[in-house]
């Protein structure tokens, strides 16, 4: 398993494997309330956030309702306080702008996924103080909303993906860390409160099973992740079938472990993306699967870096006739585009060695296609060279990807 700190899987898997608490932060324990009625929370002011970017920052997810309105979320690390804090950026009036996040306590935290339902309705999820962090945008401010009670004390959890069938039916997925390992976590918002929903756990107590992404459309709801019985990772796909979550057949093309990190749905078209070779980074190759009835089938995809390039996909966005998948290859950004049923490699801005670049999320919002992530460079300090990450935002200009300024850098 690749040990890159900015990768979503390792963000909590490494911590769980070593017996450490999940890397998350506290928003307290607010009582269950509707998003609109949630009490106002203290916020990290925009000026404070800008001043804090003397450490590292990254974006993990992006979502939009049209070309004029989109959200991107992630986290930033403040070197002076060694704190990790949620990062929220808003595309509005033709530029990306920082938006305050609710205060999350002294331990720090992060956001991993965002959805944009309307100008007055957006959700973001991540981790906070060993518990899921759920935030809601009501058109004026982001506020913390209480998640479902998880039961057993001493367990830690994180939410990694969020999607909505409607404003009154929102799904969030992730994992719970128990004494035996990771188990899937599914929560549902019914318009007034979040509740846990029973999830299949195919690997059982002897395996780390976790969910990384969820997608919803008029045709259904699907969640993806990984299951590791016998310490060999397999793709995991769940579907909501007649009101219950059930495991669906999914491809495992590599004998060296397989992982799915994202899923996207438009009508009946559902795409999932990740990579094979999870247990051996040298063997990593892109993995894209599409829904075919009650199963997911493997799509032929280019492997532009070839053997040893570690080509991996982390984000996917389906359209009515194609889609986009993003990640990294040869330690640089990687984008694939599906046109007329075939996946093609598309060049994207990167930073030459020794710098590295990665794309974590992608969305198609009306006429706009966005991809977000980070790039890492070595920075000279009084104590020597350190590796610093900067948030990265790309926009598809019709024939090529272009870099768009991120307000934190």
C-alpha positions in Angstrom: 0.0 0.0 0.0 1.4 3.4 -1.0 2.4 5.5 1.9 1.7 9.0 0.6 0.3 11.2 3.3 -2.0 13.1 1.1 -3.8 10.1 -0.3 -7.3 9.7 1.1 -7.1 5.9 1.8 -3.9 6.2 3.9 -5.2 9.3 5.6 -7.1 7.1 8.0 -6.0 3.5 7.2 -2.4 4.1 8.3 -3.7 5.6 11.6 -6.0 2.7 12.2 -3.4 0.1 11.4 -1.0 1.6 13.9 -3.6 1.8 16.6 -3.7 5.6 16.5 -6.9 7.7 16.6 -8.3 8.8 13.3 -6.8 12.1 12.0 -9.8 14.3 12.7 -11.1 17.1 14.8 -13.8 18.2 17.1 -16.9 20.2 16.4 -18.3 19.2 19.8 -21.4 17.0 20.0 -24.3 19.2 18.8 -27.7 17.7 19.3 -29.7 16.5 16.2 -31.2 19.4 14.3 -32.1 20.4 10.8 -29.4 22.0 8.8 -31.4 25.2 8.5 -31.9 25.4 12.3 -28.4 24.3 13.4 -27.0 26.9 15.8 -24.3 29.3 14.5 -20.8 28.2 15.2 -17.6 30.1 15.5 -15.7 30.3 12.2 -12.1 30.5 11.0 -12.1 34.0 9.5 -11.0 34.4 6.0 -8.1 36.6 7.0 -7.1 34.0 9.6 -7.2 31.3 7.0 -5.0 33.2 4.6 -2.5 33.9 7.4 -2.5 30.2 8.2 -1.3 29.1 4.8 2.3 29.0 6.0 2.0 25.3 6.0 0.4 23.0 3.4 -3.0 22.8 1.8 -4.9 20.6 -0.5 -8.3 20.1 -2.1 -10.0 16.7 -2.2 -13.4 17.2 -3.7 -15.3 19.6 -6.0 -19.0 19.9 -7.0 -21.1 22.4 -8.8 -24.7 23.1 -9.9 -23.8 25.1 -13.0 -20.9 27.0 -14.5 -21.4 29.9 -12.1 -21.6 28.1 -8.8 -19.2 25.4 -7.4 -17.6 24.3 -4.2 -14.2 22.7 -3.4 -13.2 21.3 0.0 -10.1 19.8 1.6 -7.9 20.9 4.4 -4.8 23.0 5.3 -2.0 22.5 7.8 -0.8 25.3 10.0 2.9 24.8 10.6 3.0 27.1 13.6 0.4 25.2 15.5 0.7 21.8 13.9 -3.1 21.8 13.2 -5.0 20.5 10.3 -8.2 22.5 9.5 -11.0 22.3 7.0 -10.6 24.3 3.8 -13.6 25.5 1.8 -13.5 27.4 -1.5 -16.4 28.8 -3.5 -16.6 29.6 -7.2 -18.8 32.6 -7.5 -18.8 35.8 -9.5 -16.0 34.4 -11.8 -13.4 33.5 -9.2 -12.6 31.1 -6.4 -13.0 32.6 -2.9 -12.3 31.4 0.6 -15.3 30.8 2.7 -15.1 30.3 6.5 -15.6 26.9 8.0 -17.2 26.3 11.4 -14.7 26.1 14.2 -13.8 22.4 14.9 -11.8 22.5 18.1 -8.2 22.4 19.0 -7.4 19.0 17.6 -7.9 19.9 13.9 -9.8 18.3 11.1 -10.6 18.0 7.4 -13.3 17.7 4.7 -13.2 15.0 2.1 -16.3 15.3 0.0 -18.8 18.0 -1.1 -22.1 18.2 -3.0 -23.9 21.3 -4.4 -27.6 21.0 -4.6 -28.6 24.7 -5.0 -27.4 28.2 -4.1 -28.8 27.6 -0.6 -28.1 24.0 -0.1 -24.7 22.2 -0.1 -23.2 19.5 2.1 -19.6 18.6 3.0 -18.3 15.7 5.1 -15.0 14.6 6.7 -13.7 13.9 10.1 -13.7 15.7 13.5 -12.2 14.6 16.8 -12.5 10.9 15.9 -16.1 11.4 14.7 -17.7 12.2 11.4 -17.8 15.8 10.5 -20.9 17.0 8.6 -21.3 20.6 7.5 -24.2 22.3 5.7 -24.4 25.5 3.6 -27.7 27.4 3.9 -26.9 30.2 1.5 -25.3 32.4 4.2 -22.8 30.3 6.1 -21.5 26.8 6.7 -22.8 25.2 9.9 -22.0 21.9 11.7 -24.9 19.5 11.7 -25.0 16.5 14.1 -24.4 13.1 12.5 -26.0 9.8 13.6 -25.0 8.3 16.9 -22.5 5.5 16.3 -23.1 3.6 19.5 -20.0 1.9 21.0 -17.7 4.2 22.9 -14.0 4.3 22.0 -14.6 3.9 18.3 -13.6 6.5 15.8 -15.1 7.2 12.4 -14.8 9.3 9.3 -17.1 10.2 6.3 -15.4 10.1 2.9 -18.2 10.6 0.4 -21.6 12.3 0.1 -24.4 12.4 -2.5 -28.0 13.3 -2.8 -31.1 11.8 -4.4 -33.0 15.0 -3.4 -32.8 17.7 -0.8 -34.6 15.3 1.6 -32.6 12.2 0.8 -28.8 12.6 1.3 -26.3 9.8 1.7 -22.9 9.9 3.3 -20.4 7.0 3.5 -17.1 6.2 5.2 -15.8 3.8 7.9 -15.7 3.1 11.6 -12.5 2.0 13.2 -13.1 -0.8 15.7 -10.9 -3.1 17.8 -11.1 -5.6 14.9 -10.5 -3.2 12.0 -12.5 -1.0 9.7 -16.1 -1.5 8.9 -18.3 0.4 6.4 -20.4 3.3 7.6 -23.5 4.6 5.9 -25.6 7.6 7.1 -28.8 9.0 5.6 -30.4 12.5 5.9 -34.2 12.4 5.7 -34.7 16.1 5.7 -34.6 16.5 9.5 -31.8 14.3 10.9 -29.0 11.9 10.1 -29.4 8.2 10.9 -27.1 5.2 10.4 -28.2 2.6 7.9 -27.1 -1.1 8.0 -24.3 -1.8 5.5 -22.9 -5.1 4.2 -19.5 -5.9 5.6 -18.3 -8.6 3.2 -14.9 -9.1 4.8 -16.2 -9.5 8.3 -14.3 -8.9 11.5 -11.0 -10.2 10.0 -10.9 -7.6 7.2 -10.6 -3.8 6.7 -13.8 -2.9 4.8 -14.4 0.8 4.1 -16.3 3.0 1.8 -14.8 6.0 -0.1 -17.5 7.4 -2.3 -21.2 7.4 -3.0 -23.4 8.5 -6.0 -27.1 9.0 -6.4 -29.4 9.6 -9.4 -33.0 9.1 -10.4 -32.0 5.5 -11.0 -30.6 4.6 -7.7 -27.8 5.0 -5.1 -24.3 3.3 -5.2 -21.3 3.3 -2.9 -17.7 2.1 -3.5 -14.6 1.3 -1.5 -12.5 -1.7 -0.7 -12.6 -4.9 1.2 -9.4 -6.7 2.5 -10.0 -10.3 3.6 -6.7 -11.9 4.1 -5.0 -8.5 3.7 -5.6 -8.5 -0.1 -7.6 -5.6 -1.2 -10.7 -6.1 -3.4 -13.0 -3.6 -5.0 -16.2 -3.1 -3.1 -19.5 -1.9 -4.7 -22.8 -1.6 -2.8 -26.2 -0.7 -4.3 -29.4 0.3 -2.7 -31.8 -2.5 -3.8 -35.4 -2.4 -2.7 -34.5 -0.2 0.2 -31.5 -2.3 1.4 -27.8 -2.0 0.7 -26.4 -5.1 -1.0 -23.0 -6.0 -2.4 -22.8 -6.0 -6.2 -20.3 -7.8 -8.4 -17.3 -5.7 -9.3 -14.0 -6.3 -11.2 -10.7 -7.1 -9.6 -8.3 -7.0 -12.5 -5.1 -7.1 -10.5 -3.8 -9.9 -8.4 -1.9 -7.4 -6.3 -4.9 -5.7 -4.8 -7.7 -3.4 -6.2 -9.3 -0.2 -4.8 -12.2 2.1 -5.8 -12.1 5.7 -4.6 -14.9 7.4 -6.4 -18.3 6.8 -8.1 -20.5 9.1 -10.1 -24.0 8.7 -11.6 -26.1 10.5 -14.2 -29.4 8.8 -14.8 -28.7 5.1 -15.6 -25.0 5.8 -16.3 -22.8 5.0 -13.3 -19.0 5.1 -13.3 -16.5 4.0 -10.6 -12.8 4.7 -10.6 -9.7 3.6 -8.7 -6.7 1.5 -9.5 -5.3 -2.1 -9.5 -2.0 -2.9 -7.8 -3.1 -1.4 -4.5 -0.7 -3.7 -2.6 2.2 -3.0 -4.9 2.5 0.6 -6.1 4.9 -0.3 -8.9 2.1 -2.4 -10.4 -0.6 0.3 -10.1 -2.8 0.8 -13.2 -6.0 2.8 -13.7 -9.3 1.0 -13.0 -12.6 2.3 -14.3 -15.8 0.2 -14.1 -19.4 1.0 -15.4 -22.7 -0.3 -14.1 -24.2 -3.1 -16.1 -27.5 -4.1 -14.6 -26.8 -5.3 -11.0 -23.0 -5.6 -11.5 -20.1 -3.4 -12.5 -17.9 -4.3 -15.5 -14.3 -3.3 -16.3 -13.7 -0.6 -18.9 -10.5 -0.8 -21.0 -8.5 2.3 -20.1 -5.1 3.7 -21.2 -2.1 3.3 -18.8 -0.1 6.3 -20.1 2.8 5.9 -17.8 3.3 2.2 -18.5 4.7 -0.4 -16.1 6.1 1.2 -12.9 4.5 4.6 -13.4 2.0 4.2 -10.6 -1.0 5.4 -12.6 -3.9 5.7 -10.1 -7.3 7.3 -10.3 -9.0 9.0 -7.4 -12.0 10.9 -8.8 -14.6 10.3 -11.5 -17.4 12.3 -13.0 -20.1 10.7 -15.3 -22.0 12.5 -18.0 -24.9 11.4 -20.0 -22.6 10.2 -22.8 -19.1 9.9 -21.3 -17.1 11.0 -18.3 -13.8 12.1 -16.8 -11.5 10.3 -14.4 -8.5 12.0 -12.6 -5.6 11.0 -10.4 -1.9 10.8 -10.8 0.7 9.1 -13.0 4.5 9.3 -12.8 3.9 11.5 -9.7 2.1 14.1 -11.9 -1.6 14.9 -12.7 -3.4 12.3 -14.7 -6.7 12.8 -16.6 -8.7 10.4 -18.7 -11.7 11.3 -20.9 -14.5 8.9 -22.1 -15.7 9.8 -25.6 -18.0 7.6 -27.7 -17.5 4.7 -25.3 -13.7 4.8 -25.2 -11.3 6.2 -22.7 -8.5 8.5 -23.8 -5.5 10.1 -22.1 -5.7 13.9 -22.0 -2.6 16.0 -21.0 -3.0 18.2 -17.9 -0.8 20.8 -16.2 1.9 19.3 -13.9 5.1 20.4 -12.2 8.3 18.7 -13.3 10.4 16.5 -10.9 11.2 16.7 -8.1 7.8 18.4 -7.6 4.8 16.1 -7.7 1.1 16.8 -8.6 -2.1 14.9 -8.0 -5.8 15.4 -8.8 -8.3 14.1 -6.2 -11.7 15.2 -7.5 -13.5 16.1 -10.7 -17.0 17.4 -11.5 -19.0 18.4 -14.5 -21.3 21.3 -13.7 -23.3 22.6 -16.6 -20.8 23.9 -19.1 -17.9 23.8 -16.6 -15.6 20.8 -15.8 -13.4 21.2 -12.7 -10.6 19.1 -11.3 -8.9 19.7 -7.9 -6.0 18.4 -6.0 -2.5 19.6 -5.0 1.0 20.0 -6.1 4.1 19.5 -3.9 7.3 21.4 -4.1 10.5 21.6 -1.9 10.7 24.9 -0.1 14.0 26.2 1.4 13.7 27.3 5.1 16.1 28.2 7.8 16.2 24.6 8.9 16.6 23.2 5.4 14.3 21.9 2.6 10.7 20.9 3.4 8.0 19.5 1.1 5.0 21.8 1.0 1.7 21.2 -0.8 -0.3 23.8 -2.6 -4.0 23.5 -3.6 -4.5 22.9 -7.3 -7.6 23.8 -9.4 -7.9 23.0 -13.1 -10.7 23.9 -15.6 -11.4 22.2 -18.9 -11.4 24.9 -21.6 -12.9 22.8 -24.3 -9.6 21.6 -25.8 -7.2 21.6 -22.9 -6.9 21.9 -19.1 -5.9 25.3 -17.7 -4.8 26.2 -14.2 -7.2 28.5 -12.3 -5.9 30.6 -9.3 -6.8 29.2 -5.9 -7.3 32.0 -3.3 -5.1 30.4 -0.7 -1.9 30.7 -2.7 
